[in-house]
Amino acid sequence: MTVTKAKKSKWKPSSYLDGTCTRLMVLQKFGRNGGASVRRKMTSSAGGQTPRATPKSKTTAKVAAPTIPRPSASVLLISPTNQILLLHRVQSSSAFPSAHVFPGGNLSAQHDGHIPEPNAPARHQDGEAYRLGAIRETFEESGILLARNNGFGRLLEVRDDEREEGRKAIHQGALDFRTWLARKGGRADTDGLIPFTRWITPPHLPKRFTTQMYLYFLPVASTSSHADNPSMGPLSSNMSTEAMIPSPTHDGGIEHTAARFLPPSAWLRIANNEEIILFPPQYFLLHLIAPFLSPDNAPTPMEPGELSRQRGALLEFVRNGGGQTPWAEKAISPEVVLKTKPGGYGDGRTMLGLAKPGPELSGTGRTGDAERIVYVDFRKEGTRRVEVRMKKDAFEDERDMGKL
């Protein structure tokens, strides 16, 4: 394939989306051939005369093929008390700078095994490489090892110094992840990962990813230890009925500067107060799981039975909710629906649709979420005023306020 070297551009999400929104709104108002209509309605500044419509060119400009998305995986890691882990990315990061994200990253053939070819259907499906990549990246970025002991099947316990040494060596590629696990007498707990949507970067962006999202539940906490000392963190050593689980730590500032567990609803509240940056995928998934895990009205501390009940309800939602395509199999490639007008409900924010799976999955029968949209205010420092709404309600409110 011949690749034409493009000129460097100072691309920003807001500028691109604003332009796309304008084009979409013109098409919605004037139709597919609305360009000529718009030109006929334009008047020149000198004399106010209406110029003749410019004939539509018969030459069709070549459109560059979308960048091949890189395979990656990410984990929504649920603590023993049903809180969720987010990492604060460094400002210099090439992806989601300064934002709070779930642990995860790109797949590696060295660590994760065979990665499906770009044109293979398995490229965009849950598989062994995606699962290994998700567990490896979680370990590299947070220090939490989602692995089982070969002898007893419990979560694998590793001394602190060995764990930190392994994180560094694996991240640098000096040691294969699976080899390191075998030496410690364990194996990656790939069976413990639960698929929870796939996200494919829109085709117009220069950097694209096909990201498999997973849920992973750490063992439920025991009630007695938490009741004796409510100030204990969610991963204290005597809170797990299976093994000692280390508290999450950042990776020394390589990619992250902080790692923390909080209830999903608390993360959303902090983001709504503009104290942290959450990009649409993270905000959307937190919005989906917040009603199930450690809601604001939940008792503290919660009994193991209540924690397990919450998890069961969430699993039922992931596996059987979502309509024709369950959440476990949904594929989402966000697209601009419109740029809302100031004064309406959206108040100048961009509305993103979530229904399409992306060009790579076109015609496969997989779909995204056609019932919801995401409002986003794209700013220089990142995304703000993110909000998830039912699509029908959002359009009705915009229409009722005369902003459509």
C-alpha positions as CSV (number, residue, x, y, z in Angstrom):
1,M,0.0,0.0,0.0
2,T,1.4,3.4,-0.9
3,V,1.1,5.9,1.9
4,T,1.2,9.6,1.1
5,K,3.1,11.6,3.6
6,A,0.8,14.2,5.0
7,K,1.8,17.6,6.3
8,K,1.9,17.9,10.1
9,S,-1.1,19.7,11.5
10,K,-2.0,21.0,14.9
11,W,-5.1,18.8,15.2
12,K,-7.4,19.3,18.2
13,P,-10.5,17.3,18.9
14,S,-12.6,20.4,19.3
15,S,-11.6,21.9,15.9
16,Y,-12.1,18.7,14.0
17,L,-15.5,18.0,15.7
18,D,-16.7,21.5,15.2
19,G,-16.0,21.3,11.5
20,T,-17.6,17.9,11.2
21,C,-20.7,19.1,13.1
22,T,-21.1,22.0,10.8
23,R,-21.0,19.7,7.8
24,L,-23.5,17.3,9.3
25,M,-25.9,20.2,10.1
26,V,-25.7,21.5,6.6
27,L,-26.5,18.0,5.2
28,Q,-29.4,17.6,7.6
29,K,-30.9,21.0,6.6
30,F,-30.3,21.1,2.9
31,G,-29.9,17.4,1.9
32,R,-26.9,15.6,0.4
33,N,-26.7,18.1,-2.5
34,G,-27.2,21.1,-0.3
35,G,-23.9,22.6,-1.0
36,A,-25.1,24.2,-4.2
37,S,-28.3,25.5,-2.4
38,V,-26.1,27.1,0.2
39,R,-23.9,28.8,-2.4
40,R,-27.0,30.1,-4.2
41,K,-28.2,31.7,-1.0
42,M,-24.9,33.4,-0.2
43,T,-24.5,37.0,-1.2
44,S,-21.3,38.8,-2.0
45,S,-20.2,41.6,0.3
46,A,-19.8,44.0,-2.6
47,G,-23.2,45.1,-3.8
48,G,-25.2,42.2,-2.2
49,Q,-25.6,40.4,-5.5
50,T,-26.3,36.7,-5.5
51,P,-23.6,34.8,-7.5
52,R,-24.5,31.9,-9.7
53,A,-24.3,28.5,-8.3
54,T,-21.0,26.8,-8.9
55,P,-21.5,23.6,-11.0
56,K,-20.8,20.4,-9.0
57,S,-17.4,19.0,-10.0
58,K,-17.4,15.7,-11.8
59,T,-14.0,14.9,-10.3
60,T,-14.3,13.0,-7.0
61,A,-11.5,13.7,-4.6
62,K,-9.7,10.7,-3.3
63,V,-10.4,10.0,0.4
64,A,-7.5,8.5,2.4
65,A,-8.2,5.1,3.9
66,P,-8.7,5.1,7.6
67,T,-5.6,4.3,9.7
68,I,-5.5,0.7,10.8
69,P,-6.6,0.6,14.5
70,R,-4.0,-0.8,17.0
71,P,-5.3,-3.6,19.2
72,S,-5.5,-2.8,22.9
73,A,-7.3,-3.9,26.0
74,S,-8.5,-2.3,29.2
75,V,-9.9,-3.5,32.6
76,L,-12.7,-2.1,34.8
77,L,-11.1,-3.5,38.0
78,I,-13.6,-3.9,40.8
79,S,-12.2,-3.8,44.3
80,P,-13.3,-6.1,47.2
81,T,-15.8,-3.4,48.3
82,N,-17.1,-2.8,44.8
83,Q,-15.1,0.3,44.0
84,I,-13.4,0.9,40.7
85,L,-9.8,1.7,39.9
86,L,-8.8,4.7,37.8
87,L,-5.3,5.9,37.0
88,H,-4.2,9.5,36.5
89,R,-2.2,9.7,33.2
90,V,0.8,12.0,32.9
91,Q,0.3,15.2,30.9
92,S,2.9,14.1,28.3
93,S,0.9,11.0,27.4
94,S,0.2,10.4,23.7
95,A,-3.3,9.1,24.6
96,F,-5.7,10.7,27.1
97,P,-3.1,13.1,28.6
98,S,-3.9,14.2,32.1
99,A,-7.1,12.1,32.2
100,H,-8.2,9.5,34.6
101,V,-8.4,6.1,32.8
102,F,-8.9,2.4,33.4
103,P,-5.7,0.4,33.4
104,G,-4.8,-0.9,30.0
105,G,-2.8,-0.4,26.8
106,N,-1.6,-1.8,23.5
107,L,-1.1,-5.5,22.9
108,S,2.4,-6.9,22.6
109,A,3.2,-10.0,20.6
110,Q,6.2,-10.7,22.9
111,H,4.1,-10.8,26.0
112,D,0.6,-11.6,24.8
113,G,1.1,-14.1,21.9
114,H,-0.3,-14.1,18.4
115,I,-2.2,-10.9,17.5
116,P,-4.8,-11.3,14.8
117,E,-4.0,-9.7,11.4
118,P,-5.7,-6.3,10.6
119,N,-8.1,-7.9,8.1
120,A,-8.9,-10.9,10.3
121,P,-12.4,-10.9,12.0
122,A,-10.6,-11.9,15.3
123,R,-8.9,-8.6,15.3
124,H,-12.0,-7.0,16.8
125,Q,-13.1,-9.9,18.9
126,D,-12.4,-11.0,22.5
127,G,-9.5,-13.5,22.5
128,E,-6.5,-14.8,24.4
129,A,-4.1,-12.1,23.3
130,Y,-6.5,-9.4,24.4
131,R,-7.0,-11.1,27.8
132,L,-3.3,-11.5,28.4
133,G,-2.7,-7.9,27.3
134,A,-5.4,-6.6,29.7
135,I,-3.9,-8.5,32.7
136,R,-0.3,-7.5,31.8
137,E,-1.1,-3.9,31.4
138,T,-3.0,-3.8,34.7
139,F,0.0,-5.3,36.4
140,E,2.5,-2.9,34.8
141,E,0.3,0.2,35.5
142,S,-1.1,-0.6,39.0
143,G,1.0,-3.4,40.5
144,I,-2.1,-5.5,40.9
145,L,-1.6,-9.0,39.5
146,L,-4.7,-10.8,38.2
147,A,-3.1,-14.2,38.2
148,R,-3.8,-17.6,39.9
149,N,-1.6,-19.8,41.9
150,N,-0.9,-23.0,39.9
151,G,-1.2,-25.2,43.0
152,F,-4.2,-23.8,44.9
153,G,-6.0,-21.7,42.3
154,R,-6.0,-18.6,44.7
155,L,-4.8,-15.2,43.5
156,L,-1.1,-15.3,43.2
157,E,0.9,-13.5,45.9
158,V,4.3,-12.0,45.1
159,R,6.7,-10.2,47.5
160,D,6.7,-6.4,47.1
161,D,10.3,-6.3,45.9
162,E,9.7,-9.1,43.3
163,R,6.5,-7.5,42.1
164,E,8.2,-4.1,41.5
165,E,11.2,-5.7,39.8
166,G,8.8,-7.7,37.6
167,R,6.8,-4.6,36.6
168,K,9.9,-2.8,35.5
169,A,11.4,-5.7,33.6
170,I,8.1,-6.5,31.8
171,H,7.4,-2.9,30.9
172,Q,10.9,-2.6,29.4
173,G,10.5,-5.8,27.5
174,A,13.5,-7.4,29.3
175,L,11.3,-10.3,30.4
176,D,8.3,-12.1,28.9
177,F,5.2,-11.7,31.1
178,R,4.1,-15.4,30.8
179,T,7.6,-16.6,31.6
180,W,7.8,-14.4,34.7
181,L,4.4,-15.7,35.9
182,A,5.5,-19.3,35.4
183,R,8.6,-18.7,37.5
184,K,6.4,-17.4,40.3
185,G,4.2,-20.5,40.1
186,G,1.2,-18.8,38.5
187,R,-0.8,-18.1,35.4
188,A,-2.8,-15.2,34.2
189,D,-6.4,-15.4,35.3
190,T,-7.8,-14.9,31.8
191,D,-11.0,-16.8,32.7
192,G,-11.8,-14.1,35.3
193,L,-12.2,-11.4,32.6
194,I,-15.7,-10.5,31.5
195,P,-16.1,-8.8,28.1
196,F,-17.8,-5.4,28.4
197,T,-18.0,-3.6,25.1
198,R,-15.4,-2.9,22.4
199,W,-14.5,0.6,21.4
200,I,-13.1,1.5,17.9
201,T,-11.6,4.9,17.3
202,P,-13.6,6.9,14.7
203,P,-12.0,6.5,11.2
204,H,-11.1,10.1,10.7
205,L,-8.6,10.3,13.5
206,P,-4.9,9.7,12.9
207,K,-4.3,7.4,15.9
208,R,-6.9,4.6,16.1
209,F,-7.4,1.7,18.5
210,T,-9.7,-1.3,18.7
211,T,-10.0,-1.7,22.4
212,Q,-11.6,-4.7,24.2
213,M,-13.0,-3.6,27.6
214,Y,-13.3,-6.1,30.5
215,L,-14.7,-6.3,33.9
216,Y,-12.7,-8.1,36.6
217,F,-14.0,-8.7,40.2
218,L,-11.4,-9.0,43.0
219,P,-12.6,-11.3,45.8
220,V,-15.4,-9.9,48.0
221,A,-14.2,-8.2,51.2
222,S,-14.9,-9.7,54.6
223,T,-17.2,-7.7,56.8
224,S,-15.6,-8.0,60.1
225,S,-12.2,-6.5,59.2
226,H,-13.8,-3.5,57.5
227,A,-16.2,-2.9,60.4
228,D,-13.3,-2.9,62.9
229,N,-11.4,-0.2,61.0
230,P,-13.6,1.7,58.5
231,S,-10.7,3.9,57.4
232,M,-8.9,0.9,55.9
233,G,-8.4,1.0,52.1
234,P,-10.3,-1.3,49.9
235,L,-7.4,-3.6,49.4
236,S,-6.1,-4.1,52.9
237,S,-4.5,-7.4,53.5
238,N,-7.1,-8.9,55.8
239,M,-10.1,-7.9,53.6
240,S,-9.8,-10.6,51.1
241,T,-11.1,-14.1,51.8
242,E,-8.7,-15.6,49.2
243,A,-5.3,-13.8,49.3
244,M,-3.5,-10.6,50.2
245,I,-4.0,-8.1,47.4
246,P,-1.6,-5.1,47.3
247,S,-2.9,-1.6,47.2
248,P,-2.7,0.0,43.7
249,T,0.3,2.1,43.0
250,H,1.3,4.2,40.0
251,D,4.2,3.1,37.7
252,G,6.7,5.7,38.9
253,G,5.4,8.4,36.7
254,I,6.2,6.6,33.4
255,E,2.6,6.7,32.3
256,H,0.6,7.5,35.5
257,T,1.0,9.7,38.6
258,A,-1.7,8.2,40.8
259,A,-3.9,5.1,41.2
260,R,-7.0,5.1,43.3
261,F,-10.2,3.1,44.0
262,L,-13.5,5.0,44.4
263,P,-17.2,4.2,43.9
264,P,-18.2,4.8,40.2
265,S,-20.7,7.4,41.4
266,A,-18.0,9.3,43.2
267,W,-15.7,9.3,40.1
268,L,-18.6,10.7,38.1
269,R,-19.4,13.4,40.7
270,I,-15.7,14.5,40.7
271,A,-15.7,14.7,36.9
272,N,-18.9,16.7,36.9
273,N,-17.2,19.2,39.3
274,E,-14.4,19.4,36.7
275,E,-11.8,18.2,39.3
276,I,-10.7,15.4,36.9
277,I,-10.9,14.7,33.2
278,L,-12.9,11.7,32.0
279,F,-13.1,11.0,28.3
280,P,-16.4,9.7,26.8
281,P,-15.6,6.0,26.9
282,Q,-14.6,6.1,30.6
283,Y,-17.5,8.3,31.6
284,F,-20.0,6.3,29.7
285,L,-18.9,2.9,31.2
286,L,-18.8,4.4,34.7
287,H,-22.3,5.8,34.1
288,L,-23.5,2.3,33.1
289,I,-22.1,0.5,36.2
290,A,-22.7,3.2,38.8
291,P,-26.3,2.2,39.6
292,F,-25.1,-1.3,40.4
293,L,-21.9,-0.9,42.5
294,S,-21.6,0.9,45.8
295,P,-24.4,3.4,45.0
296,D,-24.7,6.5,47.2
297,N,-27.5,5.1,49.3
298,A,-25.7,1.8,50.0
299,P,-25.0,1.0,53.7
300,T,-21.4,1.3,54.9
301,P,-19.9,-1.2,55.4
302,M,-21.7,-3.5,53.2
303,E,-22.2,-7.2,54.0
304,P,-20.6,-9.7,51.7
305,G,-24.0,-10.8,50.6
306,E,-24.9,-7.3,49.5
307,L,-21.6,-6.9,47.6
308,S,-22.2,-10.2,45.9
309,R,-25.8,-9.3,45.0
310,Q,-24.6,-6.0,43.4
311,R,-22.1,-8.0,41.3
312,G,-24.7,-10.5,40.2
313,A,-27.0,-7.7,39.1
314,L,-24.2,-6.1,37.1
315,L,-23.3,-9.4,35.5
316,E,-26.9,-9.9,34.4
317,F,-27.0,-6.5,32.9
318,V,-23.7,-7.0,31.0
319,R,-24.6,-10.4,29.6
320,N,-28.2,-10.1,28.9
321,G,-29.0,-6.3,28.8
322,G,-28.5,-4.0,25.9
323,G,-31.2,-5.3,23.5
324,Q,-30.4,-7.1,20.3
325,T,-26.6,-7.0,21.0
326,P,-25.7,-7.5,24.7
327,W,-23.2,-5.2,26.4
328,A,-20.6,-8.0,26.4
329,E,-20.6,-7.9,22.5
330,K,-21.4,-4.3,21.7
331,A,-18.9,-2.4,19.5
332,I,-18.9,1.4,19.7
333,S,-17.3,3.9,17.4
334,P,-18.4,7.4,18.5
335,E,-19.6,9.8,15.8
336,V,-20.6,13.4,15.8
337,V,-24.4,13.8,15.7
338,L,-24.6,17.5,16.0
339,K,-23.1,20.6,17.6
340,T,-25.7,21.9,19.9
341,K,-26.6,25.6,20.0
342,P,-26.0,27.9,23.0
343,G,-29.0,28.2,25.2
344,G,-30.4,24.8,24.5
345,Y,-30.0,21.8,26.8
346,G,-26.7,20.9,25.2
347,D,-25.6,24.5,25.4
348,G,-22.9,24.4,22.8
349,R,-21.7,20.9,23.6
350,T,-21.0,18.3,20.9
351,M,-23.5,15.4,20.8
352,L,-21.9,12.0,20.1
353,G,-23.8,9.0,18.8
354,L,-22.8,5.5,19.9
355,A,-24.9,3.3,17.6
356,K,-22.3,2.4,14.9
357,P,-19.5,-0.1,15.4
358,G,-17.0,1.5,13.0
359,P,-16.1,0.6,9.4
360,E,-14.1,-2.5,10.3
361,L,-17.2,-4.1,11.7
362,S,-19.7,-2.8,9.1
363,G,-22.0,-5.6,7.9
364,T,-21.0,-8.0,10.7
365,G,-24.3,-7.6,12.6
366,R,-22.6,-6.1,15.6
367,T,-23.9,-2.8,16.8
368,G,-23.3,-0.1,19.4
369,D,-25.8,1.6,21.7
370,A,-28.6,3.3,19.7
371,E,-30.5,4.4,22.7
372,R,-28.0,6.8,24.3
373,I,-25.9,9.7,23.3
374,V,-23.0,11.5,25.0
375,Y,-22.7,15.3,25.4
376,V,-19.1,16.5,25.4
377,D,-17.5,20.0,25.7
378,F,-14.2,19.6,24.0
379,R,-11.7,22.0,25.5
380,K,-7.9,22.5,25.1
381,E,-7.2,20.8,28.4
382,G,-9.5,17.9,27.6
383,T,-13.2,16.9,27.8
384,R,-15.5,18.7,30.2
385,R,-19.3,18.7,30.9
386,V,-19.6,15.1,29.8
387,E,-23.1,13.7,30.2
388,V,-24.9,10.5,29.1
389,R,-28.6,10.8,28.1
390,M,-31.2,8.8,26.3
391,K,-31.1,9.8,22.7
392,K,-34.9,10.3,22.5
393,D,-35.0,12.6,25.5
394,A,-32.0,14.6,24.3
395,F,-33.5,15.4,20.9
396,E,-36.9,16.2,22.4
397,D,-35.3,18.7,24.8
398,E,-33.3,20.4,22.1
399,R,-36.4,20.6,19.9
400,D,-38.6,21.9,22.7
401,M,-36.2,24.7,23.3
402,G,-36.1,25.6,19.7
403,K,-32.4,24.6,19.2
404,L,-32.7,22.1,16.5
